[in-house]
């Protein structure tokens, strides 16, 4: 098969011919039709993000494809089925605290590296091997729509956050950092889950205005200006009632004060989920008042990715029309142009913009 291979950090992807993946028990081989390119893929492939990746490796977290072959443990999947290849690979020998690797991107721990050595190559190839449970059926689709279905990978991240926050229909949600790829998807997800209103914060006022244009009055936008008390006052003023839950999905470049601004806008007994990257480059940690959190019974939870069943539920939301893939603007590249795709994703990131590689 043909694949894009990262042989060394900061080197261009090489288009090579590799042996087809071999099928084992508990595994599925998928013909890859489309795979998204993260906006920060260039930072991961250059080594800037210091992700745990053993090279050489075929990058590409997640894909839309068709089942080529199934192992003996598959009871429902059939060759030809359309599936989402979920990159979140979990170890099977510790149900309480599984090690996790994001196939084609990074290992979450030293234990995750052990997983990565087996499920090593990602989706920027004509075929990929995934654990059986990671080949999630999405139903029949038109082949030309494979690219837009790659949005599952973007939508699932904030969906995991809102599942952790136990967002209920009719509640008011705050998305802190709503103008990036994952933040704007979080707005769509919260509305699809039945939120009464989403308060969307960010520094890019043009992007905030676009959210209002797309979703109407159920979205209340708040430009963040860097003055904590003032920003929080404007958040509370914009919300039509007490804010039930906060999802922070700010990128690593943001500062901890922006996170605290949003967290402390939640109502008493409210829930907060942290999914962003603040502090990852080595900056200041999150400083929250102990007494305020205790007396207001605030639930604060970290969440990385999403539970295994999330892809099934999100597919249902899309099929029901509650989350609309038409919001996404897709730019597609063939596998031979993988390096161009990575550069394009970095230069054209933003709300509902997605770059994909189509190996076939």
N, C-alpha and C positions, 0 to 999 in steps of 0.2 A: 504494500500500500504506500501511497504518497503521504508525507507528513511534514509539518514545520517543526524543526528541532532546534531547541536552545542548547548549544554546546558549551557556552561559557557566558557568564553574566556580562552584560554590556556589549555583547557581540550580536550581529544581525541573526535573525532566524535563518536556518539553512533548510531548503526544501530538499528532502531526501526520500529515498525509497527504503522502507523498513519492512521486516517480515510482518505478515498479518498476525494480529493477536490470536493466541491460542485459547480455546474455551476450556474452562475448568468447572468443577462442581460449584454451585452457588454463584455462577457468573453468567453474563449475557454478552454477546457480541452485537454491536449496533453499527449500522451504516450511518455515518454522520451526515446530516443534510445542512445543518447550520449551527454555529456556535458564536455567542456574543464575545466581544472584545471589551474588557473593562476599560474605563477611562484612564485608570492608573496602571494599566498593563505595562506601559513603558517603564514605570518605576519598579515594578516587580521584576521585569526581565533584565533591568540594568543592575539589580542588586541593591538599589537605593532603599527599598523597603525591608531589606534583610529578611525576607521570607525564607523559611526552611524548605529548600528545594535541592535535591541531589541531581546533578547534571551528568550527562545529557538527559533532556526530558522534552517530551512533546507538551507544550502548554495548552491551555484552554479549559477553563472551568465550566462545565455544563454544556449540554447540546440538545438539539432536537434531531431525532433520527428514526430509523426504522430497524426493527429487530432483524438481525441476520441469523443468529443461532442462539438457542437456549440450552441451559444445563438441565440435568435430570430433576432438580428440585423445583423447577418452574411449573406451576399448575394451571396458570391462566394465560400467560404470555404465549404468543405464537409468532413465528417468522412473518415479517411484513407489518406487524403492529407499529403504530406511531407511538414514540415514547419521549419523555423528558429524561435525559441522563442527569440525575441529581449529583452534583460534585461532592456533596457532603458524605464522605465515606466514614462509617463508624466501625470500630472494632466490635466483634461479636462475642467476645469472651469476658465482658464486664458490662452488664446491663445498667448498673447504677452510675458508673463513671467511665463511659467509653472514650477511648482515644479517638481523635478526629483528624482526618486529613481532607483538604479540599483538592480533589483530584485535578491535576493540571495546574495547580496554583501554589499551595503551601501545606505543610504539615503543622498542626496546631501545637505539637509537643514532640518530645523525643519518641514517645510511643507512636505518635502520628507518623513519624518518619518510617517506622517499621511498616505501617500500612502503605505509605507512599512507595516503598520499594516494590510492592506487589502491584497495586493499582497505580502504576507509575505514570503512564502517559495519559494526557488529556485529550481534548476534542479537536485540536487543530490537525486532523488527520482524516483519512477516508473511512477508517474504522476505529472503534475503541471498545475496550473491555470494561464492564462495570459490574459491581455486585448486583445480584438478581433484584434485591429490594430497591436499588437505585434506578432501575429502568421503570419509570412511572408511566403507565398508559395514559394518553391524552385523548384517545378517540381518533376517528378519521379526520384528517385535514388535507387541504390541497397542498401539493408540494411547494407551490409558490408562496405559501403562507408560513413556511418553516422558519423564516427569518424573524417574523413578528412574534412567533411563539417563543422565541428565545427570551422575550421579555419576562417569561416565568422566572428566570434566574434573578432578575432585578426586583420583581414584585415580591418574591418569596422572602427576601431579607427583612423588609419592614413588616411583612405579614407575620414572620416569626416573632418580631417585637410586640406586635399587637396581640398575638395569641398569648404571649407571656404576661402582658398587661391585663389580659382578660377583658379586652374592650367589648362593651355591650352595645347593641343597637340602641340608639337614642342618646348615647353619651356624647360629651364634648371632648375631643382629643386635641392635643397640641403636638405638632411636628416641629421640632427644633432643628433647623437646617433643611428647609423644604425646597431649596432651589437647586440641589444637585440631583444626580441620577436616582439615588436611593431615596432621597428626601421627597422629591416630587412623586415618585412611585408610592411612597408612604401616604401621601394625600389621597391618591386614587384608591389605595387599599382601604384606608379608614372609611372613606365614603362608601365603598363597595360592601364593607362590613356593617353598614347602617349607622355610622356616626351621624348625630344630629348636625354637628358642625365640626370643621377642622380649622384650628388656628394655625396658620403657617408662618413661620418666621424665617428670615434670611437677610442677607446684605444686598442681594441683587434685586433691586426694585423692579426691573424689567421682567425678570423671571417670576417674581411674585405676581405682577399684573397678569402674566400669561396664565398662571394658575386660576386666577379669578375669571379670566375670559373662558377657560376651558370648563370650569366646574360651577361657576355661578355663585349664588349667595350662600351656599353651604360652606364656602371657604372664606375665612377672614384673614387677611394678610397683615403682617406687622414687620416693617423694615427695622432691622436691628442697627442701632447707631453707636453702641459701645458704652452707654451709660447705664449701669445695671438697674438702678432704681427706676429710672425713666423708662427703660425698655420694658421692665416688668409691669409698670403701671399701664403702658399702652397695650400690652398683651391682655391684661385683665379687662381693660376697657373694650377691646375688640371682641372678646368672648361674650356670647349671649347669655352665659350663666357660669357657674363654677366649673372649672376644668377638671375632668375626671381622671384623665391619664395623660402623661407626657412621654413621647418617644424622642429621645435625643439621638440624632444620626449625623451630627456634625463631623466634618473631616479632620484629619490630624492637624491641619494648619490653624484650626480655630483654637481659642483659649478657654480655659476652665471657667472663667467668669461668664462666658456665653451660656455654658451648660447650667451653671447655678441660677442664672437669670430665669431660665425656663423651669427648672425643677421647682423653684420656690413660688411659682405661679399656680401650682397644683392645689386643689382644695384639701381640707382636712380629710383624712382617710383615703386620699388619692394614691395613684400608682404611678411609678416612674420606671422606665426601662432605658438602659444605656446600651446603645449599639454603635456609637460613633468611634472615632479614632483619636479623640482629644487625649493628649499626654503620651501617645505612642512614640513620638520622636524624642521623648525625654524631657518634655516640659513639665510645668507644675501639675500636681495632682488636683483632684476635686476636693474643695474645702466646703463642707456643709455644716450648718449649726446643729449640733447634737440635740439641744433642747427643743428646737423647732421641729425636728423630725420626730422626736419622741412624743411630744405633747400633741402633735397633729396626726400621729399614727400613720406616717408616710411609709409606703412600701417602695423600696428601691431595689431594683434587680438588674443585673447584667445579663445580656443575652447575645450569644454568638450564633448566627445562622438561625435555624428553625427546626422544629421536630420532624420526624420522618413522615408523618401523615400530612404535613402542610401542603406538599405539592398536589396531593389528591384534592384537598379542599380548595386550593387556589384554582385548579383546573375547573372545578365546579363553579366557582364565582365567575370565571371567564365564560364558560358555557352558558351560564344563566344571564349574561349580559350585564352583570353587576360591576365587572371590571372590564374595560374596553381596550383591546390591544390596538385599536385604530389610533389611539393617542400617540403611539410611538412612531417616530420618523426613523426609517431604517436605511442605512447605507451598507451595501453588501460588497464584499471583495472575494475573489477566488483565492484558493489556497496559495497559488504562486505569488500572490500579492500580500502575503501575511504581514510583512514588514510595513507596507503602506497602511494596512488596516490598523496596526498598532499606533502609528503616527497620527492617523486620522482620528482615532478614538480619543487620543490625548488633546487634540486641537479642537475637537467638535463635541465636547462633553456638555451636558446640561440637561434640563428637564425633558424627559421623553425623547432623547436622542440616543440612538443605539447603532453601534457599528457591529457587523457580523461577518464571519468568514464562512463561506459555503464551499466545502471541499469537493463537491460533486457538481 
